[in-house]
Amino acid sequence: EVLDQWILSRLSETVTAATEGFARYEYADALDKTNTFFWADFCDNYLELIKKRVYNEDGSFSAAQQQSAIRALYYCLNTILKLYAPF
Protein backbone atom coordinates (compact mmCIF):
# COMPACT_ATOMS: atom_id res chain seq x y z
CA GLU A 1 0.00 0.00 0.00
CA VAL A 2 1.13 3.54 -0.73
CA LEU A 3 0.76 4.66 2.89
CA ASP A 4 2.92 1.78 4.08
CA GLN A 5 5.56 2.65 1.51
CA TRP A 6 5.49 6.25 2.72
CA ILE A 7 6.12 5.37 6.37
CA LEU A 8 8.87 2.94 5.43
CA SER A 9 10.57 5.62 3.33
CA ARG A 10 10.35 8.10 6.22
CA LEU A 11 11.74 5.43 8.55
CA SER A 12 14.64 4.84 6.17
CA GLU A 13 15.40 8.57 6.10
CA THR A 14 15.31 8.65 9.89
CA VAL A 15 17.66 5.67 10.25
CA THR A 16 20.10 7.32 7.83
CA ALA A 17 19.97 10.64 9.70
CA ALA A 18 20.33 8.98 13.11
CA THR A 19 23.24 6.87 11.89
CA GLU A 20 24.97 9.97 10.58
CA GLY A 21 24.38 11.68 13.94
CA PHE A 22 25.93 8.77 15.81
CA ALA A 23 28.90 8.73 13.43
CA ARG A 24 29.55 12.40 14.28
CA TYR A 25 29.05 11.71 18.03
CA GLU A 26 26.00 14.00 17.93
CA TYR A 27 23.71 11.82 20.00
CA ALA A 28 21.22 14.66 20.55
CA ASP A 29 20.78 15.01 16.78
CA ALA A 30 20.13 11.29 16.44
CA LEU A 31 17.57 11.42 19.26
CA ASP A 32 15.91 14.51 17.78
CA LYS A 33 15.49 12.84 14.38
CA THR A 34 14.11 9.71 16.05
CA ASN A 35 11.67 11.70 18.20
CA THR A 36 10.45 13.73 15.24
CA PHE A 37 9.77 10.59 13.24
CA PHE A 38 8.14 8.77 16.14
CA TRP A 39 5.78 11.51 17.27
CA ALA A 40 5.03 13.38 14.03
CA ASP A 41 5.10 10.75 11.31
CA PHE A 42 4.45 7.49 13.11
CA CYS A 43 2.08 8.35 15.97
CA ASP A 44 0.25 11.43 14.71
CA ASN A 45 -0.17 10.29 11.13
CA TYR A 46 0.52 6.67 10.34
CA LEU A 47 -1.13 5.00 13.34
CA GLU A 48 -4.24 7.11 12.97
CA LEU A 49 -4.52 6.29 9.27
CA ILE A 50 -4.04 2.51 9.50
CA LYS A 51 -6.20 1.68 12.54
CA LYS A 52 -9.22 0.64 10.51
CA ARG A 53 -7.12 -1.38 8.06
CA VAL A 54 -5.30 -3.26 10.83
CA TYR A 55 -8.42 -4.13 12.80
CA ASN A 56 -10.58 -4.58 9.66
CA GLU A 57 -13.67 -5.07 11.79
CA ASP A 58 -16.13 -4.52 8.96
CA GLY A 59 -14.17 -6.58 6.43
CA SER A 60 -13.83 -3.69 4.00
CA PHE A 61 -10.12 -4.39 3.41
CA SER A 62 -8.58 -7.44 1.79
CA ALA A 63 -6.27 -9.74 3.71
CA ALA A 64 -3.35 -8.43 1.63
CA GLN A 65 -4.17 -4.82 2.55
CA GLN A 66 -4.45 -5.74 6.21
CA GLN A 67 -1.18 -7.70 6.17
CA SER A 68 0.61 -4.83 4.44
CA ALA A 69 -0.29 -2.55 7.35
CA ILE A 70 0.54 -5.14 10.01
CA ARG A 71 3.94 -5.95 8.53
CA ALA A 72 4.87 -2.30 8.03
CA LEU A 73 3.75 -1.60 11.59
CA TYR A 74 5.88 -4.46 12.92
CA TYR A 75 8.94 -3.36 10.96
CA CYS A 76 8.53 0.26 12.12
CA LEU A 77 8.11 -0.67 15.77
CA ASN A 78 11.10 -3.01 15.69
CA THR A 79 13.29 -0.34 14.10
CA ILE A 80 12.04 2.40 16.45
CA LEU A 81 13.06 0.27 19.43
CA LYS A 82 16.53 -0.10 17.93
CA LEU A 83 16.76 3.65 17.34
CA TYR A 84 15.81 4.44 20.94
CA ALA A 85 18.07 1.76 22.43
CA PRO A 86 21.00 1.34 20.05
CA PHE A 87 23.32 -0.18 22.63
Secondary structure, 3 states (H helix, E strand, C coil): CHHHHHHHHHHHHHHHHHHHHHHCCCHHHHHHHHHHHHHHHHHHHHHHHHHHHHHCCCCCCCHHHHHHHHHHHHHHHHHHHHHHCCC
